[in-house]
Amino acid sequence: MPTTTDVFDKARTHERVLQLRAAREIDAVPYFRRLESATAPIVEMEGQPRIMLGSNNYLGLTSDPRVIEGAHAAIRRYGTGVTGSRLLNGTLDLHLELERELAEWFEVEDAIVFTTGHQANLGAIGTILGPGDTVVVDSGDHASILDGVLLSRAKMRVFRHNRLDLLEKRLQQAEGDGGGILVVVDGVFSMEGDVAPLPQIADLAERYGARLMVDEAHGLGVLGARGAGTAELFGVEDRVDLRMATFSKSLASAGGVIAGPADVIDFLRIQSRPFLFTASAVPAAVGSALAAVRICRSEEGRALFARVLENAAYLNQGLRSLGLHTVEPTALPDGSVVATPVVPVLVADDWKAALLWKALYEAGVYVNVALHPAVPPGGALLRTSVMATHDRATLDTAIEKFAQVKQAFEAEHGPLPGAAA
């Protein structure tokens, strides 16, 4: 008997589809907007100049002539693509140079480059873990981490964001699961913008015999004296077993890397399905990433790291001064604090977030909108982010636009969540 259920029904009746239709009717869809210039502090979007506060181009290297030349040189030598996986005909000398330099930057034995950052998490977690193992994850972890867990079929135990007491409880439960235990956390959380308390997480992982993996997608090229990320910032690099990073943020390209012990990296080279069965990154992506890594590892890189953190602190404080609810800067063991380039503004209500985004967009400021499941239910936010190349005048203009839009918005729609205590 033929089935009475059409698998396409959900595409017509899903709640998100209905919301999309409603948002389109009032031109309040914050997604898929057309970018018509290079990603810079001020961009052209849909025919108008707008201040870009929605890019992960943290160091501003996407327009750096050396990074562009790295892409051009790779195209001239290798063409536009290699049309094969890394296992077969898709490994270039550029891949090997990039893996070597990344391993040196992370100060680990080896590194493996994937075509995308999503695949790096998918390929590492989905390969290292198996059905008999347990993975313990923060509720704020990136979706690619959760996708890797699904691929592995390991048991997943989730603890509430940055709650160390709940992390320990999950580790206690994991002890009774049998199998190995892997703790996976973001170093810098991509929506919240806060930093994982890695020293305490490492303590707990060691206490319960678990391995620790840190996703440094938003930390690499930003945190630490070398820019090697959160683990370096906290001085726990030797206590983190695996580190992941992407090239689509500070490294101004596209791709991902897993860095760690040579035997584990070799295992991924011969066993990771997302690595083995995906075409290698186009030469331009590898060439530009390699050029960006070399800038980051130079003295110039240290100046860029400092500049983006200064801009992050400035924007964070500026938005807080307007009474907006932004993330608290993270306290460090030496008594200092750090605000990451991800500066979220809590709105709470989904529709208010979309309407506030629209008002800012029309005022000439582009930001990102994060809704559930990217954030918890009732946690809708505007995700702003800064680059090292933003100057103070541009940031001041953006803060002024926020002030004007906030005043008009609250007069019509009611108050936004206030600044955190």
Beta strands, then each sheet from edge to edge (+ up, - down):
strand 1: 42-45
strand 2: 48-52
strand 3: 110-114
strand 4: 134-138
strand 5: 155-159
strand 6: 181-186
strand 7: 211-215
strand 8: 242-246
strand 9: 256-260
strand 10: 330-331
strand 11: 337-338
strand 12: 342-348
strand 13: 365-366
strand 14: 368-370
strand 15: 380-385
sheet 1: 1+ 2- 13-
sheet 2: 3+ 9- 8+ 7+ 6+ 4+ 5+
sheet 3: 10+ 11-
sheet 4: 12+ 15- 14+
end
